[in-house]
Amino acid sequence: MPPLLSIILPVHGVERFLPRCLDSILADQEGDTAGADFEVIAVDDRSPDGCGAILDEYAARDPRLRVLHLAENQGLGGARIAALPEARGRYLWCVDSDDWLPEGALAAVLAELRAAAERGLEPDVLLTGFNHVYPDDSTEPNPWRHLLAGSPLERPEGSTLREHPALLRTVLSVWNKVFRRAFLDGLEVSFGRGFYEDISVTYPALLAADRLRYLDRACYNYRRGRPGAITATASPKHADAFAQYQAIFAFLDRHPELDDLRSLVFDRTVRQALTVYDTPGLVPAELRRDFFHRIAAHFAAHRPAGYRYPGGVLGVQYRLAARDARRGYDELRRAGRLPRTLKATLRRG
């Protein structure tokens, strides 16, 4: 019988963290019944260290783990794509191999999926709580919990994004979302290449789901501040986000029934792009002008008809980004004021 859940685990250059991740998944948290309910498809993405050997060692001991060894490095998105044909589960959970699951988390997710099936209310996407874990081992509970706990997402029948649009203000990464496989396949979307590879899947899934459900329990430990992590690395690859935005809006173009959500999505993508631009050390200095220009191009290509700018300072920032007015934007961020000539221009426009 196929398992209820397939966990997809891309692996590259995380030899130090991989055993903890594997142990947190494969530990028998539910007694003898747990083993039949999940499988792990691990992808050795041509890791340059000992990750491949670690995976093979674990797989030799535990039949729930299967390992793919890629001949060429594909990145997170490509590794997940390679794993999908091998996954047999009714649900898919993408876990990053430098993170780990808290004790009892897998059991809780499986129990939630079983209970939903018994009620005839299987979610298209099950979202879970999580913790941020920092290099000094301090933890921070899900900072967006207040937008999820007590919301319509906790009803047995779940909710849609239209009913609870605040969901788009939370983390949009893939690792705290468990997808119903048939639903995900029907979206005809794919993980991207490079950085921010998962949002070309998470946005469409949240937009199109008829039933989103939130499990108010920390089921994932996300490692923050690790050297080499995307959120802590200066790289030209931060501009990969714009290709993912393009894929998201292409999905919206194919689904006119979702047009009423377009402004919500546009606002969230602009905010993310500006956050990347604003965060010190992410966009290399010599590429900042081009990155800001790409934000302006995103405005020109995807701003919905009738879009209303946010109020206050944020709205001014958005207008400056739309005009490709990088000098004024930087001055506003640095000193809290605009050049005099730009003030006059904004008043006229």
Helices and strands as residue ranges (DSSP letters): E 5-11, H 18-26, G 31-36, E 38-44, H 51-61, E 65-69, H 75-83, G 84-86, E 91-94, H 105-119, E 125-133, E 139-141, G 145-147, G 152-154, G 165-169, E 177-180, H 181-187, H 199-208, E 212-223, G 230-232, G 236-240, H 241-254, G 256-261, H 262-278, G 285-287, H 288-302, H 312-322, H 326-335, H 340-348
